[in-house]
Amino acid sequence: MAKSETVVYPGPDTAFEEAFKHHFKALHAYAYTVLRDELMAEEIVQTVFLKLWENRERMAIHTSLRAYLYKSVYHESLNYLKHKKVQRKYMAEAMAEQQQRQADEVVADSELRRHLHAALLRLPEKCRTVFQLSRFEELRYHEIAERLGISVKTVEAHMGKALKLLRLRLADFLPLLIILLPNL
């Protein structure tokens, strides 16, 4: 009578570990040829093995494990490349929008400066002088009064008149002026 042998197969943990050790380097090299990125190739292979482990109980591989792993690495690599392409496209669009906004701001700023200059020239001379000393040289009312030899009340009156006239003449630009020249 022939003696029967009992064959003990390694458990799923051991089989998985051996598959990982056996295929990792070759799969990494394959992923690198697709991605041209050492770290990402490693990440892709690890992701494939992680998915294999997570789905081990409900997965049925109908080809060889080797073929399955190579196909999985290939598809993960392509998905990564597609994702990077979408990211690059989004970044290009975002940069184009930012450049357009900056160009629009330059145009608006230039137009605002032109209108502000024209509005300032239309102010009475004393009002214009007081306004420029206050807003552009950042002098306080009492400093302006001393420099021009007038009272602080007169400075206040000129500023009030200048602000009122500028608000009327620059109504279309008020939102920008509020940012550039507070207290207008």
Kinemage of the C-alpha trace (Angstrom):
@kinemage 1
@onewidth
@group {chain A} dominant
@subgroup {mainchain}
@vectorlist {calphas} color= white
{ca met a 1} P 0.000 0.000 0.000
{ca ala a 2} L 1.352 3.341 -0.948
{ca lys a 3} L 1.840 5.854 1.711
{ca ser a 4} L -0.098 9.108 1.055
{ca glu a 5} L 1.576 12.435 1.682
{ca thr a 6} L -0.149 15.442 3.073
{ca val a 7} L 0.823 18.618 1.272
{ca val a 8} L 0.677 21.765 3.359
{ca tyr a 9} L 0.125 24.918 1.300
{ca pro a 10} L 1.307 28.223 2.660
{ca gly a 11} L -1.397 30.481 4.095
{ca pro a 12} L -2.664 33.547 2.219
{ca asp a 13} L -0.343 35.882 4.135
{ca thr a 14} L 2.733 33.887 3.184
{ca ala a 15} L 1.632 33.468 -0.441
{ca phe a 16} L 0.968 37.179 -0.740
{ca glu a 17} L 4.337 38.058 0.777
{ca glu a 18} L 6.151 35.678 -1.558
{ca ala a 19} L 4.280 37.059 -4.583
{ca phe a 20} L 5.231 40.576 -3.516
{ca lys a 21} L 8.906 39.670 -3.088
{ca his a 22} L 9.008 37.692 -6.322
{ca his a 23} L 7.293 40.259 -8.611
{ca phe a 24} L 8.027 43.652 -7.058
{ca lys a 25} L 11.333 44.496 -8.801
{ca ala a 26} L 10.144 43.476 -12.258
{ca leu a 27} L 6.831 45.305 -11.830
{ca his a 28} L 8.658 48.378 -10.560
{ca ala a 29} L 10.940 48.347 -13.611
{ca tyr a 30} L 7.898 47.970 -15.873
{ca ala a 31} L 6.052 50.853 -14.189
{ca tyr a 32} L 9.176 52.983 -14.474
{ca thr a 33} L 9.308 52.433 -18.254
{ca val a 34} L 5.742 53.771 -18.470
{ca leu a 35} L 6.040 56.622 -15.938
{ca arg a 36} L 9.714 57.657 -15.981
{ca asp a 37} L 9.375 58.417 -12.286
{ca glu a 38} L 11.122 56.152 -9.770
{ca leu a 39} L 9.014 57.026 -6.742
{ca met a 40} L 5.723 56.961 -8.595
{ca ala a 41} L 6.588 53.577 -10.108
{ca glu a 42} L 7.119 52.237 -6.595
{ca glu a 43} L 3.853 53.785 -5.447
{ca ile a 44} L 1.929 52.263 -8.369
{ca val a 45} L 3.260 48.753 -7.671
{ca gln a 46} L 2.468 49.094 -3.976
{ca thr a 47} L -1.041 50.279 -4.842
{ca val a 48} L -1.594 47.255 -7.075
{ca phe a 49} L -0.492 44.894 -4.314
{ca leu a 50} L -2.596 46.754 -1.758
{ca lys a 51} L -5.708 46.389 -3.926
{ca leu a 52} L -4.871 42.729 -4.463
{ca trp a 53} L -4.637 42.224 -0.701
{ca glu a 54} L -7.781 44.187 0.103
{ca asn a 55} L -9.834 42.277 -2.488
{ca arg a 56} L -8.204 38.860 -2.025
{ca glu a 57} L -11.363 37.141 -0.768
{ca arg a 58} L -13.702 38.300 -3.553
{ca met a 59} L -11.228 38.317 -6.416
{ca ala a 60} L -10.984 35.632 -9.050
{ca ile a 61} L -7.945 35.884 -11.312
{ca his a 62} L -8.617 34.092 -14.592
{ca thr a 63} L -5.081 34.494 -15.956
{ca ser a 64} L -1.751 33.908 -14.320
{ca leu a 65} L -0.920 36.054 -11.309
{ca arg a 66} L 2.038 37.493 -13.209
{ca ala a 67} L -0.163 38.561 -16.157
{ca tyr a 68} L -2.753 40.021 -13.779
{ca leu a 69} L -0.114 42.046 -11.921
{ca tyr a 70} L 1.447 43.434 -15.119
{ca lys a 71} L -1.951 44.390 -16.500
{ca ser a 72} L -2.886 46.031 -13.196
{ca val a 73} L 0.379 47.993 -13.053
{ca tyr a 74} L -0.144 49.100 -16.653
{ca his a 75} L -3.681 50.340 -15.978
{ca glu a 76} L -2.722 52.061 -12.706
{ca ser a 77} L 0.134 53.778 -14.535
{ca leu a 78} L -2.161 54.966 -17.321
{ca asn a 79} L -4.685 56.229 -14.781
{ca tyr a 80} L -1.930 58.158 -13.020
{ca leu a 81} L -0.737 59.678 -16.315
{ca lys a 82} L -4.314 60.680 -17.220
{ca his a 83} L -4.724 62.267 -13.808
{ca lys a 84} L -1.469 64.208 -14.244
{ca lys a 85} L -2.632 65.384 -17.676
{ca val a 86} L -5.881 66.687 -16.177
{ca gln a 87} L -3.900 68.418 -13.409
{ca arg a 88} L -1.587 70.082 -15.946
{ca lys a 89} L -4.575 71.222 -18.010
{ca tyr a 90} L -6.284 72.636 -14.931
{ca met a 91} L -3.093 74.415 -13.849
{ca ala a 92} L -2.637 75.890 -17.332
{ca glu a 93} L -6.220 77.163 -17.325
{ca ala a 94} L -5.858 78.571 -13.817
{ca met a 95} L -2.640 80.344 -14.771
{ca ala a 96} L -4.241 81.765 -17.929
{ca glu a 97} L -7.183 83.055 -15.872
{ca gln a 98} L -4.805 84.591 -13.331
{ca gln a 99} L -2.824 86.313 -16.082
{ca gln a 100} L -6.039 87.646 -17.599
{ca arg a 101} L -7.172 88.966 -14.211
{ca gln a 102} L -3.813 90.657 -13.715
{ca ala a 103} L -3.993 92.210 -17.189
{ca asp a 104} L -7.525 93.411 -16.472
{ca glu a 105} L -6.370 94.890 -13.156
{ca val a 106} L -3.516 96.727 -14.876
{ca val a 107} L -5.953 98.192 -17.408
{ca ala a 108} L -8.436 99.132 -14.679
{ca asp a 109} L -5.666 100.612 -12.537
{ca ser a 110} L -4.363 102.636 -15.474
{ca glu a 111} L -7.845 103.879 -16.307
{ca leu a 112} L -8.505 104.695 -12.660
{ca arg a 113} L -5.266 106.657 -12.385
{ca arg a 114} L -6.111 108.592 -15.554
{ca his a 115} L -9.597 109.472 -14.256
{ca leu a 116} L -8.275 110.311 -10.791
{ca his a 117} L -5.650 112.618 -12.290
{ca ala a 118} L -8.282 114.321 -14.438
{ca ala a 119} L -10.642 114.678 -11.446
{ca leu a 120} L -7.842 116.111 -9.304
{ca leu a 121} L -7.027 118.704 -11.977
{ca arg a 122} L -10.676 119.823 -11.933
{ca leu a 123} L -10.570 120.493 -8.166
{ca pro a 124} L -10.026 124.037 -6.936
{ca glu a 125} L -6.305 124.582 -6.334
{ca lys a 126} L -6.456 124.718 -2.507
{ca cys a 127} L -8.687 121.609 -2.327
{ca arg a 128} L -6.328 119.732 -4.647
{ca thr a 129} L -3.266 120.759 -2.635
{ca val a 130} L -4.838 119.739 0.676
{ca phe a 131} L -6.043 116.433 -0.782
{ca gln a 132} L -2.635 115.583 -2.261
{ca leu a 133} L -0.821 116.429 0.969
{ca ser a 134} L -3.250 114.301 2.946
{ca arg a 135} L -3.549 111.276 0.660
{ca phe a 136} L -0.283 111.131 -1.240
{ca glu a 137} L 2.170 112.580 1.285
{ca glu a 138} L 0.173 111.179 4.224
{ca leu a 139} L 0.350 114.372 6.282
{ca arg a 140} L -2.040 114.937 9.160
{ca tyr a 141} L -4.447 117.838 9.103
{ca his a 142} L -2.452 119.901 11.613
{ca glu a 143} L 0.744 119.306 9.540
{ca ile a 144} L -1.045 120.471 6.396
{ca ala a 145} L -2.378 123.512 8.253
{ca glu a 146} L 1.152 124.434 9.400
{ca arg a 147} L 2.660 123.893 5.945
{ca leu a 148} L 0.009 125.996 4.168
{ca gly a 149} L -0.410 128.580 6.938
{ca ile a 150} L -4.145 127.926 7.327
{ca ser a 151} L -6.302 126.648 10.193
{ca val a 152} L -7.089 122.972 10.771
{ca lys a 153} L -10.781 123.826 10.231
{ca thr a 154} L -9.937 125.223 6.792
{ca val a 155} L -7.999 122.018 5.987
{ca glu a 156} L -11.053 119.994 7.052
{ca ala a 157} L -13.314 122.131 4.877
{ca his a 158} L -11.028 121.734 1.818
{ca met a 159} L -10.792 117.954 2.373
{ca gly a 160} L -14.560 117.659 2.712
{ca lys a 161} L -15.086 119.607 -0.501
{ca ala a 162} L -12.377 117.616 -2.350
{ca leu a 163} L -13.807 114.265 -1.222
{ca lys a 164} L -17.343 115.276 -2.193
{ca leu a 165} L -16.284 116.396 -5.677
{ca leu a 166} L -14.104 113.324 -6.234
{ca arg a 167} L -16.914 110.989 -5.148
{ca leu a 168} L -19.190 112.609 -7.725
{ca arg a 169} L -16.641 112.582 -10.554
{ca leu a 170} L -15.321 109.095 -9.855
{ca ala a 171} L -18.558 107.309 -8.940
{ca asp a 172} L -17.897 104.530 -11.469
{ca phe a 173} L -14.534 103.793 -9.843
{ca leu a 174} L -15.606 104.007 -6.210
{ca pro a 175} L -15.015 100.320 -5.375
{ca leu a 176} L -11.403 100.530 -6.611
{ca leu a 177} L -10.841 103.898 -4.985
{ca ile a 178} L -12.034 102.578 -1.635
{ca ile a 179} L -9.286 99.959 -1.801
{ca leu a 180} L -6.588 102.315 -3.066
{ca leu a 181} L -7.531 105.471 -1.189
{ca pro a 182} L -9.380 104.707 2.044
{ca asn a 183} L -11.577 107.442 3.538
{ca leu a 184} L -12.449 108.821 0.116
